[in-house]
Amino acid sequence: MNTLYFKKASALAAAILISSATFAQTNTATVEGTSILGPTSQYRTWSIGVNAGLLNQSNIFGFNRAGYDKLNNNVGYSAYVKKQISPSFGIKAQYMGGKVGGVNEESGTEFEAKMPWSAALSGEFTLANTNWRFFNSIIKPYFAVGLGALNSETTLTIGETSTTSDSQTKLYVPVDAGFKFAVARGINIDLGYQLNWANQNFDGIRGGQYKNDLFSYAHAGIEVALGDGNKPYLGNSNPVATMSAKYDELKAERDALVAANEKLQSNMDEINAGLEDSDNDGVANKFDKCPDTPAGTKVDGSGCPLPEAKHETKVVEKIVVTEEDRKVVDEAIKNLEFDLSKATIRPSSYESLNRVAALLIEKNFSLKLAGHTDNTGSLQLNLRLSKERAEAVKAYLVSKGANASRIEATGYGPNQPIATNSTPEGRQLNRRVEFTLF
């Protein structure tokens, strides 16, 4: 009968091992919703487990058999609650029950210890969850040691005489080792072998002063994590897996930033190329309709030479800017609009700019154009954009007949704000081109 128990237990263990290897193929990484060095609140840390197996006075190592060499297997059962402190360590409270028997064929002695309950507190060490060679460990060896109390009632049979001792409670030390197989998110198959050192007289015979009775418990069962199923179980989580997954995310973010910076650099190179003034006549290449003008030549807003005056008469006149003149300029400033992040003037601004051009021609005013931006983007880009927009306004006015030599275009970028850049409204006010008549 005992041999039959042992064969059934072996077959059960083999079946669980094969099933575990199959289920392990579907196991997924346990890093979703977690962060590197994140708190344990990102994980499930409580679990429960149930086991069943064989209790025996003998053990596979030959320790403390006391002559009970014949296998006398009995069914044992256990359950535990565990708090996982880290991926590699947890504390569990275990209950175990059943009965332990043994036969000493040499002396003709047999005993049976009924064990209705035992309770122990153990520290459990998982040996694979910090392995740098495995992204997400499937098979996890573990080792546990603890201290507890067990209640037993022993019947000792010598020959034809049986004696049953009173029920007693004594200290015992459980030492457990085995393997856990991660078959699903938060579910482990548990195969283990537990040695239990009980205080004296567990087998009905009192030994020497330092002699403790020893019995074994070969078990198989299941461990299930408690809590929110969307969180990974800390006992199945490998910190290396978390770091590897988060590294991929950070690398993707970095690659995106590098690509954005390269695109921005390309745009800046294009803007810089458009603002070059190869012939140094004061008109950018993109607006210069007469390139390669000789140095010192006076040009109009299109970069073309001005006709030479046959008779130059210097006339000193007093420039008077009236309120009506200022209204024309103010209206032009109010209506001035550009395409987003460009220096292209929108058609809605042409009418008011035409009136400014007519004013400059009629009264021979000089005009200073000052381009300004908010502080969004780099300083270099904003300086270029503000200068380019002021030049665009100058080019438009000159195209309508205004004297290019009387128009000055300057870009100040974000350096002269008139409002805060902390709000959308303030940034809108700072994006402007100022007109100053003189």
KEVEXKE-976227 format. One line per 8 residues: number of its first residue (from 1); for each residue x, y, z of N, C-alpha, C, O. Coordinates in steps of 0.2 Angstrom, whole numbers. Each point is the difference from the previous one (the first is absolute). Layout:
# KEVEXKE-976227
NUM> X/Y/Z/X/Y/Z/X/Y/Z/X/Y/Z; ...
//
This chain:
# KEVEXKE-976227
1> 4/-6/0/-4/6/0/4/6/0/-1/5/-4; 7/-5/8/4/6/1/4/1/-7/1/6/-2; 1/-11/-1/3/0/-7/-5/3/-5/2/4/-4; -8/-6/5/-5/3/-5/-1/8/1/0/3/-5; 0/-1/11/0/7/2/6/4/-4/-1/5/-3; 7/-8/4/6/3/-3/0/0/-7/2/5/-3; -5/-10/0/0/0/-8/-5/5/-2/1/4/-5; -7/-3/8/-5/5/-2/3/7/1/-1/4/-4
9> 5/-3/10/2/7/1/6/1/-6/0/6/-2; 4/-11/1/5/2/-6/-4/1/-6/3/5/-4; -8/-8/2/-4/1/-6/-3/7/0/1/3/-5; -3/-1/11/-3/7/0/5/5/-1/-1/5/-3; 7/-6/6/5/5/0/3/0/-8/1/6/-2; -1/-11/-1/2/0/-7/-5/3/-4/2/4/-5; -8/-5/6/-5/3/-4/0/8/1/-1/4/-5; 2/-2/11/0/7/1/6/4/-3/-1/5/-3
17> 7/-9/3/6/3/-3/-2/1/-8/2/5/-3; -5/-11/0/-1/1/-7/-5/5/-2/1/4/-4; -6/-3/8/-5/5/-1/3/7/1/-2/5/-3; 6/-4/8/3/6/2/5/2/-6/-1/6/-2; 4/-10/-1/4/1/-6/-4/3/-6/2/4/-4; -8/-8/3/-4/2/-5/-3/7/1/0/5/-4; -3/-4/10/-3/7/2/5/5/0/-2/6/-2; 8/-7/4/5/5/0/1/4/-7/3/5/0
25> -5/-9/-5/1/3/-7/-4/7/-1/1/4/-3; -7/-4/7/-4/5/0/1/6/5/-3/5/0; 8/-6/4/2/5/5/2/6/-3/4/0/-5; -7/6/7/2/6/-3/5/4/5/0/-2/6; 3/7/-8/4/5/4/-4/3/5/-6/1/0; 9/0/6/-3/3/6/2/7/2/2/1/5; -2/3/-10/2/7/1/-5/5/-2/1/6/1; -7/-8/-3/-5/5/-2/-2/4/6/-2/-2/5
33> 2/9/-6/-3/4/5/5/1/6/-2/3/5; 9/-5/-6/5/1/5/5/5/-2/1/1/-6; 3/1/10/6/5/-2/6/-3/4/0/-4/5; 6/6/-8/6/-2/3/1/2/7/-1/6/1; 3/-10/3/0/2/8/-6/3/2/0/3/5; -6/-5/-7/-6/2/2/-2/-3/6/3/-5/2; -9/8/2/-2/-3/6/-3/-7/-1/-3/-1/-5; 2/-3/11/-3/-6/-1/-8/1/-1/-3/-5/-1
41> 0/11/2/-7/1/-1/-1/-1/-8/-6/-1/-1; 11/1/-3/-2/-2/-7/-1/-7/-1/-1/-2/-6; 2/-2/11/0/-8/-1/-6/-3/5/-2/4/5; 0/-10/-6/-3/-4/5/5/-3/4/5/-3/-2; -6/3/8/5/-2/5/-2/-6/5/4/-3/3; -11/2/-3/-2/-5/4/-2/-6/-4/-3/1/-6; 4/-7/8/-2/-6/-3/-2/-6/5/1/1/6; -5/-6/-9/-2/-5/4/2/-7/-4/0/0/-6
49> 1/-5/10/2/-6/-3/-3/-6/4/-1/0/6; 0/-5/-10/-3/-7/3/5/-5/-3/2/0/-6; -1/-5/10/4/-6/-2/-2/-6/3/-4/0/5; 5/-6/-8/-1/-6/2/6/-5/-2/3/2/-5; -2/-7/9/6/-4/-1/1/-6/5/-5/-2/2; 11/0/-1/1/-6/4/4/2/6/6/3/-1; -8/-5/7/4/1/6/3/-7/1/-3/-5/0; 10/5/3/3/-6/1/6/1/5/3/6/1
57> -2/-11/4/5/1/5/7/0/-3/4/3/3; -4/-7/-9/7/0/-3/1/6/-5/-5/4/0; 11/-3/-2/1/5/-5/5/-2/-5/4/-5/1; -3/9/-6/4/-2/-6/8/1/2/4/-3/-4; -3/7/9/7/1/2/3/-5/5/6/0/1; -11/-4/2/3/-4/5/1/3/7/3/-3/4; -6/9/-3/1/3/7/-4/-3/5/-6/-1/-1; 8/0/7/-4/-1/6/-6/-5/-1/-5/1/2
65> 7/-7/-6/-5/-5/-1/-2/-4/6/-5/-2/1; 10/2/4/-1/-4/6/-2/-7/-1/-4/-3/4; 6/0/-10/-2/-7/-1/-6/-1/-4/-2/-5/-3; -2/11/2/-6/-1/-4/1/1/-8/-1/5/-3; 4/-10/1/3/0/-7/-6/-2/-5/1/2/-6; -6/-5/8/-5/-2/-5/-5/5/-1/-2/4/5; 1/-2/-12/-5/5/-1/-7/-2/2/-2/-5/-1; -1/10/5/-7/-1/2/-3/7/-1/-2/4/4
73> 0/-3/-11/-3/6/-2/-7/1/2/-4/-4/0; 2/10/2/-6/2/2/-2/7/-4/5/4/-1; -11/-3/0/-2/6/-3/1/6/5/-3/0/5; 6/6/-8/0/6/4/-3/6/-4/-1/-1/-6; 0/6/9/-4/6/-3/3/6/3/1/0/6; -1/5/-9/2/7/2/-3/6/-3/-2/-1/-6; 2/6/9/-2/7/-3/4/5/3/3/0/5; -2/6/-9/4/5/3/-2/7/-3/-4/0/-6
81> 5/5/9/-1/7/-2/7/3/0/4/0/5; -2/4/-11/7/3/0/-1/7/-2/-4/2/-4; 9/2/7/1/7/-2/6/0/-3/6/-1/3; -6/3/-9/7/1/-4/3/7/1/-3/5/-1; 9/-5/4/3/6/2/4/3/-6/0/6/-1; 3/-10/-3/4/2/-6/-1/-6/-5/-2/-5/2; 5/6/-8/-1/-6/-5/3/-6/3/-1/-5/-3; 6/5/7/4/-6/2/-1/-2/7/3/-5/3
89> -8/9/1/-1/-2/7/-7/1/2/-3/6/-1; 0/-10/5/-6/0/3/-1/-3/7/4/-4/1; -9/6/2/-1/-3/7/-7/-4/-1/-5/3/-2; 5/-9/5/-7/-4/-1/-1/-3/7/4/-3/3; -11/2/-2/-3/-3/6/-3/-7/-3/-4/1/-4; 6/-7/6/-2/-6/-3/-3/-4/6/2/-1/5; -8/-3/-8/-3/-5/4/2/-6/-3/0/-1/-6; 1/-5/10/1/-6/-3/-3/-5/5/0/0/6
97> -3/-6/-9/-4/-5/4/1/-7/-4/3/0/-5; -5/-5/9/0/-7/-3/3/-4/6/-1/1/6; 4/-7/-8/3/-4/4/7/-3/-2/0/-1/-6; 4/-1/11/7/-2/-2/1/-7/3/-2/-1/6; 4/-4/-10/1/-6/3/7/-3/-2/3/2/-5; -1/-7/8/7/-3/-1/0/-7/3/-3/-2/5; 7/-2/-9/1/-7/2/8/-2/1/3/1/-5; -1/-3/11/6/-2/1/0/-8/0/-1/-3/5
105> 3/0/-11/0/-7/-1/5/-4/4/-1/-5/2; 6/9/0/5/-4/4/-2/-1/7/1/-5/3; -4/10/0/-2/0/7/-8/-2/1/-2/-2/5; -1/1/-11/-7/-1/0/-4/5/3/-6/-1/3; 8/7/-3/-4/6/2/-3/4/-5/2/1/-6; -8/1/7/-4/4/-5/-4/6/4/-2/-1/6; 2/7/-9/-4/5/3/-4/4/-5/1/-1/-6; -6/4/9/-4/4/-5/-2/7/4/-3/-1/6
113> 5/6/-8/-1/7/3/-5/4/-4/1/2/-5; -7/-2/8/-5/4/-3/1/8/1/1/2/6; -1/2/-11/2/7/1/-6/4/-3/0/2/-6; -5/0/10/-6/3/-2/2/7/-3/-3/3/-4; 8/0/7/2/7/-2/7/1/2/3/-2/4; 0/7/-8/6/3/1/0/7/-3/-3/1/-5; 7/4/8/0/6/-3/7/3/1/3/-1/5; 0/4/-11/7/2/0/0/7/-4/-4/1/-4
121> 9/3/6/1/6/-3/7/-1/-3/5/-1/3; -4/2/-10/6/-1/-4/2/6/-4/-5/4/-2; 11/-4/1/3/5/-5/1/-4/-7/4/-5/1; -6/7/-6/0/-4/-7/5/4/-4/-2/6/-2; 7/-9/-1/5/3/-5/-1/-2/-7/0/-6/-1; -2/10/-4/-1/-2/-7/7/1/-3/3/6/0; 0/-11/-3/7/0/-3/1/2/-7/5/1/-2; -11/1/-2/1/1/-7/-3/7/-2/1/2/-6
129> -4/2/11/-3/6/-2/5/6/-1/-3/5/-2; 9/-6/3/5/5/-1/6/-2/-4/5/2/0; -7/-7/-4/5/-3/-5/1/4/-6/-5/1/-4; 11/2/3/1/4/-6/0/-3/-7/-1/3/-5; 1/-10/6/0/-4/-7/-7/-1/-2/0/-2/-6; -5/3/10/-7/-2/-2/-4/6/0/-1/3/5; -2/-1/-11/-5/6/0/-6/-1/5/-1/4/4; -2/-10/-4/-6/-1/4/1/-7/2/-2/-5/-4
137> 4/3/10/1/-7/2/-7/-4/0/-5/3/3; 5/-9/-5/-6/-4/0/1/-5/5/-5/-1/4; 11/-2/-3/1/-5/5/4/3/6/5/3/-2; -8/-3/8/3/4/5/2/-4/6/-5/-2/4; 11/0/-3/2/-4/6/-2/4/6/1/6/0; -2/-9/6/-1/4/6/2/-4/6/1/-6/0; 0/10/5/3/-3/7/-4/3/5/0/7/0; -2/-10/5/-4/3/6/2/-3/7/2/-6/0
145> -1/10/5/1/-3/6/-4/4/5/-1/6/0; -1/-9/6/-5/3/5/0/-3/6/5/-4/2; -10/6/2/0/-3/7/-8/0/2/-4/5/-2; 2/-10/5/-7/-1/1/-2/-5/6/5/-2/3; -11/1/-3/-2/-5/6/-5/-5/-4/-4/2/-4; 5/-8/7/-5/-6/-3/-3/-4/6/3/0/5; -9/-2/-7/-4/-4/5/0/-7/-2/-2/-1/-6; 4/-4/10/0/-7/-2/-2/-5/5/0/2/6
153> -3/-7/-8/-2/-6/5/3/-6/-3/-2/-2/-5; 7/-1/9/4/-6/-3/-2/-6/3/-1/-1/6; 0/-4/-10/-1/-7/2/6/-4/-2/2/-1/-6; 1/-2/11/6/-4/-1/-2/-8/1/-3/-2/5; 5/-2/-10/-1/-7/0/6/-4/1/5/1/-5; -4/-5/10/6/-4/1/-2/-7/0/-3/-2/5; 4/-2/-10/-3/-7/0/-7/0/-1/-3/3/-5; -1/-5/10/-7/0/0/-3/5/5/-6/1/1
161> 10/3/2/-2/5/5/0/7/-3/5/2/-3; -10/1/3/-1/7/-2/-1/5/6/-4/-1/4; 7/7/-5/-1/5/6/-1/7/-4/4/2/-4; -9/1/6/-2/6/-3/2/6/5/-3/0/6; 7/5/-7/2/5/4/-5/6/0/-4/0/-5; 4/4/10/-4/5/0/1/5/-6/6/1/-2; -11/3/0/2/5/-5/4/5/3/0/2/6; 5/0/-10/5/5/2/2/5/-6/-1/-1/-6
169> 3/7/8/1/6/-4/8/1/1/2/1/5; 2/-1/-11/7/2/1/2/4/-6/-3/1/-5; 9/2/6/4/4/-5/2/-5/-6/2/-6/2; -2/9/-8/3/-4/-5/3/6/-5/-2/5/0; 7/-8/-4/4/5/-5/-2/-3/-7/3/-6/-1; -7/9/-3/0/-2/-7/5/3/-5/1/6/1; 2/-10/-5/4/2/-5/-2/-3/-6/-1/-6/-1; -1/11/-4/-3/-2/-6/4/2/-6/3/5/0
177> -3/-9/-5/3/2/-7/-4/-3/-5/-3/-5/0; 4/8/-6/-4/-3/-6/0/5/-6/5/4/0; -10/-5/-4/0/4/-6/-7/3/-1/-5/-3/1; 4/9/-4/-6/3/-1/0/1/-8/5/3/-3; -11/-4/0/0/1/-7/-5/5/-2/-6/-1/2; 8/6/-5/-5/6/-2/-4/-2/-6/2/0/-5; -8/-2/6/-5/-3/-5/-4/6/-3/-3/-1/-5; 2/6/9/-4/5/-2/1/6/4/4/0/5
185> -7/6/-7/2/6/4/-3/0/7/-6/0/1; 11/-1/4/-2/-1/7/-2/-7/2/-3/0/6; 4/-5/-10/-1/-7/2/6/-4/-1/3/0/-5; -1/-4/11/6/-4/0/-2/-7/1/-5/-1/5; 7/-4/-8/0/-7/2/6/-1/5/6/2/-1; -7/-5/7/5/-1/5/2/-7/1/-5/-4/2; 11/2/-3/2/-7/2/6/1/5/5/4/-1; -6/-7/7/5/1/5/1/-6/4/-3/-5/0
193> 9/5/4/1/-5/5/2/3/7/5/4/0; -8/-6/5/1/4/7/2/-5/5/-3/-5/1; 8/7/2/3/-4/6/-2/4/6/0/6/1; -3/-10/4/-2/3/6/3/-3/7/-1/-6/1; 5/10/2/3/-2/6/-5/1/6/-1/6/2; -1/-11/1/-5/1/6/4/-1/6/4/-4/1; -6/8/5/2/-1/6/-1/-8/2/-4/-3/-3; 8/1/8/0/-7/2/-6/-4/1/-5/3/1
201> 5/-9/-2/-6/-5/2/-5/0/-5/-6/-2/1; 7/5/-7/-5/0/-6/-2/-7/-2/-6/-2/-1; 11/-3/1/-1/-6/-2/-2/-5/6/0/-6/-1; -1/9/7/-2/-4/6/6/-3/3/-1/-3/6; 7/4/-8/6/-2/4/5/6/1/2/4/-5; -1/-3/11/4/6/2/8/-2/-2/2/-5/3; 1/10/-6/7/-1/-2/5/3/5/-2/1/5; 8/0/-8/5/3/5/-2/8/1/-5/2/-3
209> 10/1/6/-1/7/2/-1/4/-6/-4/5/0; 8/-6/-5/0/4/-7/-3/-3/-5/1/2/-6; -5/-8/7/-3/-3/-5/-7/3/-2/-4/0/5; 3/2/-11/-7/2/-2/-3/-5/-6/4/-2/-4; -10/1/4/-3/-4/-5/-1/4/-6/-1/6/0; 1/-10/-6/0/4/-6/-5/-4/-4/0/-6/-1; -5/10/-3/-4/-4/-5/0/5/-6/1/6/0; -3/-9/-6/0/3/-6/-7/1/-3/-5/-3/2
217> 4/8/-6/-6/1/-4/1/2/-7/3/6/-2; -4/-11/-2/1/2/-8/-7/2/-2/-5/-3/1; 5/9/-4/-7/3/-2/0/3/-7/5/2/-3; -11/-1/1/-1/3/-6/-7/4/0/-4/-2/4; 4/8/-7/-6/4/1/0/7/-4/4/0/-6; -8/5/7/0/6/-4/0/6/5/-2/0/6; 5/5/-9/0/6/4/-3/6/-5/1/0/-6; -6/4/9/-3/5/-4/0/6/4/0/1/6
225> 2/5/-10/1/6/2/-7/3/1/-5/-1/-3; 5/5/9/-7/4/1/1/7/-2/5/3/-1; -11/0/0/0/7/-2/-2/2/-7/-3/-5/-3; 4/11/1/-2/2/-7/4/-4/-5/6/0/0; -10/-3/-4/3/-5/-5/4/4/-6/3/-3/-4; -4/10/4/3/4/-5/7/1/2/5/2/-4; -3/-3/10/7/1/3/4/-6/0/-3/-6/1; 9/6/-3/4/-6/0/2/-2/7/-1/4/5
233> 2/-11/-4/2/-3/7/7/1/1/4/-1/-4; -2/4/10/7/2/2/4/-6/0/6/0/-2; -9/-6/4/4/-6/1/2/-3/-7/4/-4/-1; -8/6/-5/2/-2/-6/4/5/-4/1/-1/-6; 0/7/9/3/5/-4/8/0/1/3/0/5; 0/1/-11/7/1/0/2/7/-1/-2/3/-6; 6/0/10/2/7/-1/3/1/-6/0/6/-3; 4/-11/0/4/1/-6/-5/1/-6/1/4/-5
241> -7/-8/6/-5/1/-6/-3/7/0/-1/3/-5; 0/0/11/-2/7/0/4/5/-3/-1/4/-4; 8/-5/6/5/5/-3/0/-1/-7/1/5/-4; -1/-11/1/1/-2/-7/-6/4/-4/1/3/-5; -7/-4/8/-6/2/-4/0/8/1/-1/3/-6; 3/0/11/0/7/1/6/3/-4/-1/6/-3; 6/-10/2/6/3/-4/-3/1/-8/2/4/-3; -6/-9/1/-2/0/-7/-5/6/-1/0/4/-5
249> -4/-2/11/-4/6/-1/4/6/0/-2/5/-4; 7/-4/8/4/6/1/4/0/-7/1/6/-2; 1/-11/-1/4/0/-6/-5/3/-6/3/4/-4; -9/-6/4/-4/2/-5/-2/7/1/0/4/-5; -1/-1/11/-1/7/1/7/4/-2/-1/5/-3; 6/-8/5/7/4/-2/0/0/-8/2/5/-3; -3/-11/0/0/0/-8/-5/5/-3/2/4/-5; -8/-3/8/-5/5/-2/3/7/1/-1/4/-5
257> 4/-2/11/3/6/1/6/2/-5/0/5/-3; 4/-10/1/5/1/-4/-2/1/-7/2/5/-4; -8/-8/2/-3/1/-7/-3/7/0/1/3/-5; -4/-1/10/-3/7/1/5/5/-1/0/5/-3; 6/-6/7/5/5/0/4/0/-7/1/6/-3; -1/-11/-1/3/0/-6/-4/4/-5/2/3/-4; -9/-4/5/-5/3/-5/1/8/2/-1/4/-5; 1/-2/11/1/7/2/6/3/-3/0/5/-2
265> 6/-9/3/6/2/-3/-1/2/-7/3/4/-3; -6/-9/-1/-1/1/-7/-4/6/-2/2/4/-4; -7/-3/8/-4/7/-1/4/6/2/-1/5/-4; 5/-5/9/4/5/1/5/2/-5/2/5/-2; 1/-11/-1/5/1/-5/-3/3/-6/3/4/-4; -10/-6/2/-3/3/-5/-2/7/1/1/5/-5; -3/-3/11/-1/7/2/7/4/-1/0/6/-3; 5/-8/6/6/3/-1/3/1/-7/2/6/-2
273> -4/-11/-2/2/1/-7/-4/5/-3/2/4/-5; -8/-3/7/-5/5/-3/2/7/2/-2/5/-4; 5/-4/10/2/7/2/7/2/-2/2/5/2; 1/-9/-5/7/2/-2/0/6/-5/-5/0/-4; 10/4/4/0/6/-4/7/0/-4/4/3/3; -4/-6/-8/7/-2/-4/3/7/-2/6/0/0; -10/4/-2/3/7/-3/0/5/5/2/6/-2; -4/-7/8/1/5/5/-4/7/-1/3/5/1
281> -9/-6/-5/-3/6/-1/-6/2/4/-4/4/-1; 4/-8/7/-6/1/5/-6/-4/-2/-5/1/4; 4/-5/-9/-6/-3/-2/2/-8/0/5/-2/-4; -9/-2/7/2/-7/1/-1/-3/-7/-4/2/-4; 8/-8/3/0/-3/-7/-7/-2/-2/-2/1/-6; -2/-3/10/-7/-2/-2/-4/5/-2/-5/-1/-4; 6/8/6/-4/5/-2/4/4/-6/-3/5/-3; 9/-6/2/5/3/-4/-1/-2/-8/1/-5/-2
289> -4/10/-2/-2/-1/-7/6/2/-4/0/-2/-6; 5/5/9/6/2/-4/6/-2/4/4/4/3; -2/-11/-3/6/-2/3/6/3/-2/1/2/-6; 5/-3/9/6/2/-2/1/8/-1/3/2/-4; -7/2/8/0/7/-1/7/2/3/2/-2/5; 2/6/-9/6/3/2/0/3/7/-5/3/2; 10/-4/2/0/3/7/-1/8/-1/3/3/-4; -6/-1/9/-2/7/1/-5/3/-4/-2/6/0
297> -1/-10/-5/-6/2/-4/-6/1/4/-2/-5/4; -2/10/-5/-6/1/4/-5/-4/-4/-1/1/-6; -3/-5/10/-5/-4/-3/-7/1/3/-1/4/5; -4/-6/-9/-7/0/3/-1/-6/4/4/-4/2; -11/3/0/-2/-5/5/1/-7/-4/0/-5/4; 1/5/-10/0/-6/-4/8/-2/-2/1/-5/-3; 3/9/6/7/-1/-1/3/3/-7/6/-2/-2; -10/6/-1/2/2/-7/3/7/1/-3/4/4
305> 8/-2/-8/2/7/1/-5/6/-2/-4/-1/-4; 5/6/8/-5/6/-1/3/4/-5/6/0/-1; -10/3/-3/3/5/-6/3/6/4/-2/2/5; 8/0/-9/4/5/3/-4/7/-1/-2/1/-6; 2/3/10/-3/7/0/4/4/-4/6/1/2; -8/3/-7/4/4/-4/2/6/4/5/3/-1; -10/0/4/1/6/4/-2/-2/7/-6/0/2; 11/0/3/-2/-1/7/-1/6/4/5/4/0
313> -10/-3/2/-1/6/4/-2/-2/7/-5/-4/1; 9/6/4/-2/-2/7/-5/5/2/1/6/0; -7/-9/3/-5/4/3/-1/-2/7/-1/-6/1; 2/10/3/-1/-1/7/-8/1/2/-2/6/0; -1/-11/2/-7/2/1/-2/-3/7/3/-5/2; -7/8/1/-2/-2/7/-6/-6/-1/-5/1/-3; 7/-7/7/-5/-5/-1/-5/0/6/2/1/6; -8/0/-8/-6/0/5/-4/-6/-1/-3/-1/-5
321> 2/-3/10/-4/-6/0/-7/2/4/0/2/6; -5/-2/-10/-7/2/3/-3/-6/3/2/-6/-1; -7/7/5/-4/-5/3/-3/-4/-5/-1/-7/1; -2/9/-7/-2/-4/-5/5/-4/-3/-2/-6/-2; 8/8/1/6/-4/-2/0/-6/5/1/-6/-3; -1/7/9/1/-5/5/-6/-5/0/2/-6/1; -8/8/-3/-5/-4/0/1/-5/-6/-2/-6/0; 4/8/-6/2/-4/-6/5/-6/2/-1/-5/-1
329> 6/7/5/5/-5/2/-3/-4/5/1/-6/0; -5/8/5/-3/-4/5/-4/-5/-3/0/-6/2; -4/8/-7/-5/-5/-3/4/-5/-4/-2/-6/0; 8/8/-3/4/-5/-3/3/-5/4/0/-6/-1; 2/8/7/3/-4/5/-6/-5/3/2/-6/1; -8/8/0/-5/-4/2/-2/-5/-5/-2/-6/2; 2/7/-8/-2/-4/-5/5/-5/-3/-1/-4/-4; 8/5/6/5/-3/-2/0/-8/2/0/-1/6
337> 0/-3/-11/0/-8/2/5/-3/-5/1/2/-6; 2/-7/9/4/-5/-4/-2/-7/1/-4/-2/4; 6/-2/-9/-1/-7/1/4/-3/6/5/3/1; -8/-8/2/3/-3/6/8/-2/-1/1/-4/-5; 3/7/9/7/-1/0/3/1/-6/6/-2/-2; -9/7/-2/3/2/-7/0/8/0/-3/3/4; 7/-1/-9/0/7/-1/-4/2/-6/1/6/-3; -6/-10/1/-5/2/-6/-6/4/3/-4/-2/4
345> 4/8/-7/-6/4/2/-6/-2/-3/-1/-2/-6; -5/1/10/-6/-2/-2/-4/6/-4/1/6/2; -5/-8/-7/-3/5/-4/-4/5/4/-1/6/-3; -2/-8/8/-4/4/4/3/6/3/-3/5/2; 10/-5/-2/4/6/2/2/5/-6/2/5/2; -4/-7/-8/3/4/-5/-3/7/0/3/5/-1; -10/-4/2/-3/6/-1/3/5/5/1/6/-2; 0/-7/8/2/4/5/8/2/-1/2/6/1
353> 2/-11/-4/6/1/-2/1/5/-6/4/4/0; -9/-5/-4/0/5/-6/-1/7/2/3/5/-3; -7/-4/8/-1/7/3/7/3/3/1/6/-1; 2/-11/4/7/2/3/5/2/-5/3/5/0; -3/-9/-6/4/2/-5/-1/6/-3/4/4/-2; -11/-2/1/-2/6/-3/2/6/4/2/5/-2; -2/-6/9/2/5/5/7/1/-1/2/6/0; 2/-11/0/7/1/-1/2/4/-6/5/4/0
361> -8/-6/-6/1/4/-6/-2/7/0/3/4/-2; -9/-3/5/-3/7/0/4/4/4/1/6/-2; 1/-8/8/3/5/5/8/-1/1/3/3/4; -1/-8/-8/7/-2/0/3/-1/7/5/2/2; -9/-6/2/1/-2/7/6/-5/-1/1/-4/-5; 2/3/11/5/-6/1/-4/-4/5/-4/2/4; 6/-9/-5/-4/-5/4/5/-5/3/4/-3/-4; -5/2/10/4/-6/4/-5/-5/1/-5/0/3
369> 7/-6/-5/-4/-6/1/4/-5/5/6/-1/-2; -9/0/7/3/-4/5/-4/-7/1/-6/0/3; 9/-6/-4/-3/-6/0/1/-3/7/5/0/3; -10/-3/0/0/-3/7/-4/-7/0/-4/-1/-4; 7/-3/8/-4/-7/1/-1/-1/8/3/4/4; -6/-10/-3/0/-2/7/6/-4/1/4/-1/-4; -4/-3/10/6/-4/2/0/-7/-2/4/-4/2; -10/2/-6/0/-7/-2/5/-2/-5/1/4/-5
377> 2/-9/6/6/-2/-5/6/3/2/1/3/5; 4/-5/-9/7/3/2/1/7/-2/-4/3/-4; 9/0/8/1/7/-1/3/2/-7/-3/5/-3; 7/-9/0/2/1/-7/-5/0/-5/-1/4/-4; -4/-9/5/-6/-1/-5/-4/6/1/-2/3/-5; 1/0/11/-5/5/1/3/7/-3/-3/4/-3; 10/-3/4/3/5/-3/0/0/-8/-1/6/-3; 2/-11/0/-1/-1/-7/-7/2/-2/-1/3/-5
385> -4/-6/8/-7/1/-2/-2/7/1/-3/3/-5; 5/0/10/-2/7/1/3/5/-5/-3/4/-3; 10/-5/1/3/3/-5/-3/-1/-7/-1/5/-4; -1/-11/3/-3/-2/-7/-6/4/-1/-2/2/-5; -2/-2/11/-7/3/-1/0/7/-1/-3/3/-4; 8/1/7/1/7/-1/2/1/-7/-2/5/-3; 7/-9/1/2/1/-7/-6/-1/-5/0/3/-5; -4/-8/6/-6/-2/-4/-4/7/-1/-3/1/-5
393> 1/2/11/-4/6/0/4/5/-4/-3/4/-4; 9/-3/5/4/5/-4/0/-1/-7/-1/4/-4; 2/-11/2/-1/-1/-7/-6/1/-3/-1/3/-6; -5/-4/10/-6/1/-3/-1/8/-1/-3/2/-5; 5/2/10/-1/7/-1/4/3/-6/-3/4/-3; 9/-7/3/4/3/-6/-3/-2/-7/0/4/-5; -3/-10/5/-3/-2/-6/-6/4/-2/-2/0/-6; -1/4/11/-5/5/-1/2/7/-1/-4/4/-1
401> 11/-3/0/3/6/-2/3/4/6/3/5/-1; -3/-8/7/4/3/5/7/0/-1/3/-4/-3; 1/9/6/7/1/-1/3/-5/5/0/1/6; 4/-6/-9/3/-5/4/6/3/5/1/-3/6; 2/9/-8/5/3/4/-3/3/6/4/1/5; -11/0/-5/-3/3/6/-3/-5/5/-4/2/4; 5/-8/-6/-3/-6/4/5/-4/3/4/-3/-3; -4/3/10/5/-5/4/-4/-6/3/-5/1/3
409> 8/-7/-5/-4/-6/3/5/-3/5/6/-2/-2; -8/1/8/4/-3/5/-4/-6/4/-6/1/0; 9/-6/2/-3/-6/3/3/0/7/6/-1/1; -10/1/4/2/-1/7/-2/-6/4/2/-1/6; -5/-4/-10/-2/-6/3/-4/1/6/-5/4/0; 6/-8/6/-4/0/6/3/5/5/-2/0/6; 7/4/-8/4/4/5/-4/6/2/2/3/5; -7/0/-8/-4/6/2/-7/-2/1/-4/3/-4
417> 2/-7/9/-7/-2/1/-4/6/3/3/4/3; -10/-3/-5/-4/5/3/-5/-3/4/-4/3/3; 4/-10/-2/-5/-3/4/4/-7/2/5/-2/-2; -8/-1/7/2/-7/3/0/-5/-6/-5/0/-3; 10/-4/3/0/-6/-4/-3/-6/3/1/-6/-2; -4/7/8/-2/-6/4/-7/-2/-2/-3/-5/2; -1/9/-6/-7/-1/-2/0/1/-7/4/3/-4; -9/-7/1/-1/1/-8/-2/7/-2/3/2/-5
425> -6/2/9/-2/6/-2/6/5/0/1/4/-5; 4/-5/10/6/4/1/4/-2/-6/4/5/-3; -3/-11/1/4/-2/-6/-2/3/-6/4/2/-4; -11/-2/3/-3/3/-6/2/7/-1/2/2/-5; -2/2/11/2/7/0/7/1/-2/2/5/-3; 2/-10/5/7/1/-1/2/-2/-7/6/2/-2; -10/-5/-2/1/-2/-7/-2/6/-4/-6/0/-2; 10/5/0/-2/6/-3/5/3/-5/6/-2/1
433> -8/7/-5/5/4/-4/-2/7/2/-5/2/-2; 10/2/5/-2/7/2/2/4/-6/6/0/-3; -10/6/2/1/5/-5/2/6/3/-4/3/4; 9/0/-5/2/7/3/2/5/-6/4/-1/-4; -9/6/3/1/5/-5/5/6/3/-1/1/6; 5/1/-10/4/6/2/3/4/-6/3/5/1
//
